[in-house]
Amino acid sequence: MIKRAFLFFLMIMLLSITGCVKDTYNMSMLSKQNHLYPNMAIAAMNGSFSLKDIVKTNDTIMFDQNKLLLLVFTRNSIIDLKLSDFAKSATIHKVAVILPGQIDLNLSDITSHISGDFTILNPRIKFNYTNSFPDSVKLDFNFIGRGRNQSVNLNLEPFLIARPNLPAQQEISSSFIIDKTNSNLPQIVSLPPEVIDYSGTATMSFTTSSPIGAFHLTGSLDIEVPMELGMTNLQLSDTVDNFLKEDKNSDNPVKPEDFQLLQFNVIADNGFPVGVSLKMSLYNSSTGKIQKTVNATDILKAAPVDSNGKVTGSSKSTTTVEFTNDFFSSVPKADKIIFWLTLNTTGNGSKGVKIYSDYTFDFNAALVVKPDIKLK
């Protein structure tokens, strides 16, 4: 009785505030009916936002001078070598070992839930250094990215660093760029890596008979990842407890099976070069079976881009997502819910796209509810 009254009251309140009835009823006949299935359309929400509205900049996430989204990871003191670190040798070449280390990008929680193809087009590493050795020093770096049970070697050739012009110049500060032109950096970043292991050597060739100076070499890394990318069926999945399932002792008057239909109508105008599909499944972990699945294919369609990967317009889409009584009846049989999010950039990843701060997204969403109100 309480449940019946609550549902009927809920229906009346929704109608009086925001809804409209899609069916008509002879009120004098209600006493002769066991169930009432009114269709109620409710204007749920609408909105508009740009990337800069939802992305808050910090030391890692920022926008460059052209408003392109940029990720930056910094590793200080990757090199700190003194003259005593170079092993003595009978030859003029002396070698120092760069202490091995690891850069943890804290992506393991993400990489364990993704599949599909993901490509970062133009990452770069800026090796910043200060050198006071007067003799020639050649660095041989070894970087290995590891992620999704794969590993990629940087394959960077050894390179010479700048040296000071003694005695007028006691030290020199400069940088060396590592990118797609001289290494496998795009392949490492596109794993994406959970960690990057690094090691290496520094080889010094003595050419001065009475060298003077501080004999010190320090260096750091800035890993810059501009959001120039491509995605082909990149799928992110997550499994959570079934929050729709009612506890046996629950006193909640409304249960999932009390609805004949719950329908979302979404109209979107997407100014991002990324298309989105959603899927939600009721899952029984004991049997390993999926009970029911709701699909929202192409809920967002990717915006068109020019030859440089910049958006030139927007793409409109209309999507209906239905939760039927058949779905709600399966809720008690599942202890888990699996969510899938599938992403494709414009052209299904066949061309690179760029993500800028002024990209916008507009949407309107409406809700159609058809409760099962038991009158007797």
C-alpha positions as MATLAB code, in Angstrom:
seq = 'MIKRAFLFFLMIMLLSITGCVKDTYNMSMLSKQNHLYPNMAIAAMNGSFSLKDIVKTNDTIMFDQNKLLLLVFTRNSIIDLKLSDFAKSATIHKVAVILPGQIDLNLSDITSHISGDFTILNPRIKFNYTNSFPDSVKLDFNFIGRGRNQSVNLNLEPFLIARPNLPAQQEISSSFIIDKTNSNLPQIVSLPPEVIDYSGTATMSFTTSSPIGAFHLTGSLDIEVPMELGMTNLQLSDTVDNFLKEDKNSDNPVKPEDFQLLQFNVIADNGFPVGVSLKMSLYNSSTGKIQKTVNATDILKAAPVDSNGKVTGSSKSTTTVEFTNDFFSSVPKADKIIFWLTLNTTGNGSKGVKIYSDYTFDFNAALVVKPDIKLK';
ca = [
       0.000    0.000    0.000;
       2.815    2.410    0.892;
       4.629    1.541   -2.311;
       1.510    2.116   -4.430;
       0.866    5.471   -2.822;
       4.479    6.545   -3.192;
       4.598    5.757   -6.920;
       1.296    7.478   -7.575;
       2.410   10.540   -5.598;
       5.743   10.564   -7.469;
       3.946   10.498  -10.799;
       1.658   13.413   -9.841;
       4.570   15.502   -8.543;
       6.649   14.922  -11.685;
       3.756   15.860  -13.901;
       2.963   18.996  -11.959;
       6.564   20.232  -11.993;
       8.216   19.363  -15.307;
       6.521   16.537  -17.069;
       3.793   15.862  -19.552;
       1.556   12.788  -19.920;
       1.755   10.967  -23.225;
      -1.294    8.810  -22.436;
      -4.832    9.675  -21.301;
      -6.896    7.754  -18.776;
     -10.535    7.539  -17.757;
     -10.168    8.378  -14.083;
     -13.525    6.791  -13.229;
     -12.159    3.468  -14.453;
      -9.028    3.508  -12.291;
     -10.762    1.611   -9.486;
     -11.384   -1.279  -11.886;
      -7.706   -1.558  -12.972;
      -4.902   -3.463  -11.266;
      -2.025   -1.582  -12.905;
      -1.417    1.850  -14.342;
       1.370    2.454  -16.902;
       1.536    6.177  -17.654;
       4.194    7.511  -20.032;
       5.813   10.625  -18.572;
       8.221   12.831  -20.528;
      10.514   14.960  -18.387;
      12.962   17.606  -19.586;
      16.015   16.365  -17.698;
      18.905   18.723  -18.459;
      20.809   20.689  -21.053;
      24.169   22.342  -21.103;
      27.141   23.702  -22.966;
      30.814   23.677  -22.086;
      34.296   23.952  -23.563;
      37.434   21.977  -22.759;
      38.862   24.828  -20.670;
      35.708   24.681  -18.494;
      36.383   21.108  -17.393;
      40.195   20.872  -17.519;
      41.946   22.678  -14.685;
      45.559   23.488  -15.464;
      48.409   22.570  -13.108;
      52.081   21.541  -13.313;
      51.168   18.486  -15.406;
      48.165   19.620  -17.477;
      48.403   22.899  -19.362;
      47.641   24.680  -22.627;
      50.410   26.003  -24.852;
      50.496   29.417  -26.546;
      48.256   28.069  -29.329;
      45.692   26.684  -26.808;
      46.716   23.087  -27.535;
      46.297   20.705  -24.592;
      49.690   19.604  -23.285;
      50.808   17.082  -20.666;
      54.188   17.638  -19.005;
      56.124   15.250  -16.757;
      59.368   16.421  -15.144;
      62.226   14.365  -13.749;
      64.877   16.339  -11.889;
      68.482   15.233  -11.309;
      68.540   12.415  -13.827;
      72.288   13.054  -14.125;
      74.692   14.303  -11.458;
      78.266   13.427  -12.403;
      81.623   14.624  -11.055;
      85.131   13.874  -12.256;
      85.484   11.125   -9.628;
      82.551    9.276  -11.213;
      84.533    8.583  -14.375;
      86.414    5.296  -14.151;
      90.169    5.446  -14.580;
      91.426    4.024  -17.819;
      94.688    3.677  -19.690;
      93.083    5.381  -22.675;
      91.919    8.944  -23.011;
      88.305    7.742  -22.878;
      86.806    7.481  -19.425;
      83.294    6.235  -18.680;
      80.822    7.121  -15.940;
      77.614    5.211  -15.261;
      74.321    7.124  -15.149;
      72.493    5.710  -12.163;
      69.451    3.693  -13.282;
      66.043    5.038  -12.325;
      62.371    4.815  -13.082;
      59.685    7.361  -13.968;
      56.294    6.213  -12.700;
      53.509    7.933  -14.650;
      50.810    6.535  -12.302;
      48.807    5.123  -15.218;
      48.512    1.490  -14.083;
      44.883    1.921  -12.986;
      44.052    3.166  -16.496;
      46.167    0.835  -18.642;
      44.727   -2.240  -16.919;
      41.259   -1.266  -18.174;
      41.918   -0.272  -21.780;
      42.205   -2.000  -25.152;
      42.368   -0.847  -28.773;
      44.737    1.408  -30.671;
      46.045    4.676  -29.283;
      48.680    6.844  -30.963;
      50.428    9.996  -29.724;
      51.957   11.714  -32.742;
      54.491   14.306  -31.557;
      55.792   13.753  -28.027;
      59.211   15.022  -27.097;
      61.706   14.850  -24.273;
      63.780   17.925  -23.493;
      67.018   17.005  -21.741;
      68.178   20.141  -19.908;
      71.736   20.154  -18.631;
      74.505   22.255  -17.141;
      78.060   21.184  -17.940;
      81.399   22.436  -16.622;
      83.618   19.668  -18.052;
      86.055   21.222  -20.535;
      86.468   17.972  -22.456;
      84.136   16.241  -24.874;
      81.325   14.260  -23.201;
      79.047   11.853  -25.091;
      75.865   10.545  -23.471;
      74.307    7.182  -24.239;
      70.771    7.018  -22.824;
      68.699    3.852  -22.592;
      64.951    4.359  -22.052;
      62.431    1.497  -21.967;
      58.694    2.164  -21.712;
      56.557   -0.577  -20.163;
      52.781   -0.869  -20.278;
      49.931   -3.253  -21.180;
      52.386   -6.209  -21.018;
      54.566   -4.621  -23.700;
      57.885   -2.804  -23.729;
      59.484   -0.420  -26.243;
      63.102    0.703  -26.383;
      63.850    4.351  -27.152;
      66.682    3.452  -29.600;
      68.376    6.841  -29.260;
      71.888    7.174  -30.706;
      74.613    8.532  -28.377;
      75.043   12.299  -28.612;
      77.617   14.937  -27.659;
      76.707   17.707  -25.249;
      77.933   21.289  -25.383;
      81.013   22.188  -23.344;
      82.188   25.512  -21.902;
      84.802   27.630  -23.629;
      87.431   27.952  -20.905;
      88.728   30.072  -19.352;
      86.186   32.778  -20.192;
      83.230   30.420  -19.788;
      83.233   28.183  -16.708;
      80.008   26.301  -17.478;
      77.342   26.070  -20.123;
      73.612   25.382  -19.904;
      71.827   23.916  -22.905;
      69.342   21.239  -23.954;
      68.943   18.292  -26.299;
      65.614   17.330  -27.899;
      64.496   13.712  -28.209;
      61.525   13.204  -30.535;
      60.201   11.131  -33.436;
      63.042   12.266  -35.715;
      65.776   10.556  -33.684;
      64.055    7.883  -31.581;
      61.071    5.606  -30.936;
      59.543    8.063  -28.474;
      56.037    8.101  -30.098;
      55.896    4.302  -29.818;
      56.813    4.456  -26.124;
      54.258    7.147  -25.266;
      51.546    5.407  -27.328;
      51.739    2.195  -25.273;
      50.811    4.121  -23.023;
      53.598    3.406  -20.504;
      52.969    2.759  -16.846;
      56.658    3.309  -16.104;
      59.760    4.385  -18.026;
      63.046    2.786  -16.943;
      66.208    4.687  -17.741;
      69.963    4.095  -17.512;
      73.046    4.998  -19.515;
      76.667    6.012  -19.632;
      78.725    9.170  -20.120;
      81.987    8.870  -22.015;
      84.558   11.654  -21.665;
      87.548   12.093  -23.985;
      90.412   13.972  -22.331;
      92.002   16.492  -24.660;
      93.302   19.089  -22.164;
      96.591   18.442  -20.394;
      95.803   20.676  -17.416;
      92.048   20.947  -17.243;
      90.492   23.487  -14.955;
      86.907   23.983  -13.902;
      84.251   22.602  -11.570;
      84.022   19.243  -13.389;
      80.317   18.778  -12.896;
      77.453   17.658  -15.138;
      73.800   17.817  -14.052;
      70.684   17.168  -16.078;
      66.903   16.849  -15.897;
      64.068   15.742  -18.198;
      60.875   17.455  -19.329;
      58.559   14.977  -21.082;
      56.064   16.936  -23.178;
      53.018   15.231  -24.693;
      50.932   17.509  -26.948;
      47.418   16.159  -27.475;
      47.966   15.327  -31.139;
      46.584   11.820  -31.326;
      44.585    9.110  -32.999;
      42.258    6.502  -31.449;
      40.727    3.431  -33.076;
      38.180    1.560  -30.951;
      39.970    2.578  -27.770;
      37.851    0.894  -25.126;
      37.886    1.675  -21.423;
      36.040   -0.736  -19.155;
      35.235   -0.809  -15.473;
      33.358   -3.267  -13.262;
      31.464   -2.002  -10.227;
      29.034   -3.451   -7.690;
      25.438   -3.566   -8.874;
      24.123   -0.346   -7.367;
      20.660   -1.000   -8.869;
      20.164   -4.144   -6.822;
      18.091   -3.669   -3.684;
      19.074   -5.240   -0.396;
      16.591   -7.866    0.769;
      15.933   -5.875    3.920;
      15.594   -2.553    2.119;
      12.521   -0.460    2.922;
      12.838    1.548   -0.296;
       9.283    1.776   -1.707;
      10.527    2.011   -5.307;
      12.400   -0.885   -6.910;
      13.848   -1.276  -10.428;
      11.195   -3.811  -11.425;
       8.520   -1.173  -10.760;
       9.381    0.436  -14.110;
       8.116   -0.776  -17.462;
      10.450    1.649  -19.217;
      13.113    4.235  -18.443;
      14.263    6.029  -21.578;
      16.852    8.754  -22.120;
      16.747   10.871  -25.262;
      19.987   12.749  -25.887;
      20.599   15.362  -28.590;
      24.265   16.379  -28.827;
      26.249   18.861  -30.881;
      29.867   17.746  -30.514;
      32.751   20.097  -31.324;
      35.428   17.595  -30.250;
      37.178   15.320  -32.785;
      36.293   12.264  -30.698;
      33.279    9.970  -31.096;
      31.871    8.124  -28.080;
      29.840    4.935  -27.630;
      28.604    3.627  -24.272;
      27.566    0.182  -23.104;
      26.270   -1.039  -19.749;
      25.874   -4.718  -18.826;
      24.392   -6.536  -15.871;
      26.896   -9.249  -14.936;
      26.720  -12.314  -12.726;
      30.248  -12.985  -11.435;
      29.322  -16.447  -10.111;
      28.240  -17.785  -13.486;
      30.454  -15.505  -15.554;
      27.461  -14.525  -17.679;
      26.151  -11.172  -18.836;
      22.438  -10.951  -18.045;
      21.359   -7.902  -20.042;
      23.097   -5.103  -21.955;
      22.075   -1.562  -22.860;
      23.862    0.086  -25.791;
      24.266    3.749  -26.640;
      26.131    3.542  -29.939;
      27.503    6.807  -31.323;
      26.040    8.874  -28.511;
      28.626   11.420  -29.692;
      29.873   11.678  -33.271;
      33.372   13.010  -33.946;
      33.640   16.530  -35.348;
      35.284   17.085  -38.758;
      38.905   18.270  -38.921;
      41.162   19.921  -41.493;
      44.449   18.592  -42.873;
      46.238   19.819  -39.724;
      43.913   17.920  -37.389;
      42.046   20.985  -36.112;
      38.252   20.915  -35.822;
      36.373   22.819  -38.541;
      32.791   22.361  -37.312;
      30.609   20.116  -35.160;
      28.673   16.855  -35.524;
      25.083   16.410  -34.337;
      23.647   13.161  -33.034;
      20.369   11.936  -31.552;
      20.456    8.881  -29.309;
      17.778    6.925  -27.450;
      18.847    4.755  -24.520;
      16.158    2.376  -23.236;
      16.040    0.508  -19.958;
      13.104   -1.879  -20.357;
      11.211   -3.982  -17.860;
      13.143   -6.968  -19.186;
      16.363   -5.192  -18.164;
      15.039   -4.232  -14.737;
      13.794   -7.788  -14.148;
      17.376   -9.001  -14.602;
      18.795   -6.608  -12.002;
      18.358   -9.061   -9.059;
      20.292  -11.742  -11.007;
      23.459   -9.639  -11.304;
      25.946   -8.672   -8.604;
      28.089   -6.513  -10.891;
      27.688   -3.880  -13.601;
      30.251   -3.534  -16.393;
      30.647   -0.191  -18.164;
      32.354    0.138  -21.557;
      33.391    3.445  -23.099;
      34.602    3.262  -26.721;
      36.427    6.207  -28.298;
      37.264    6.896  -31.940;
      38.877   10.040  -33.280;
      37.698   11.532  -36.583;
      38.113    9.024  -39.404;
      38.285    6.152  -36.896;
      41.864    7.036  -36.068;
      43.030    7.204  -39.697;
      44.155   10.812  -39.255;
      45.729   12.711  -36.391;
      43.608   15.216  -34.480;
      44.533   18.020  -32.098;
      42.739   18.879  -28.863;
      42.375   22.628  -28.211;
      40.975   24.469  -25.215;
      38.190   26.226  -27.153;
      36.448   23.068  -28.407;
      32.799   23.037  -27.260;
      30.032   20.533  -26.606;
      26.261   21.197  -26.370;
      23.566   18.745  -25.341;
      19.911   18.357  -24.423;
      18.598   15.348  -22.537;
      15.023   14.258  -21.814;
      13.687   11.407  -19.745;
      10.660    9.223  -20.526;
       9.420    7.178  -17.576;
       6.763    4.479  -17.613;
       6.248    3.234  -14.041;
       4.169    0.212  -13.134;
       1.751    1.560  -10.519;
      -0.135   -1.234   -8.786;
      -3.518    0.077   -7.766;
      -4.702   -2.988   -5.912;
];
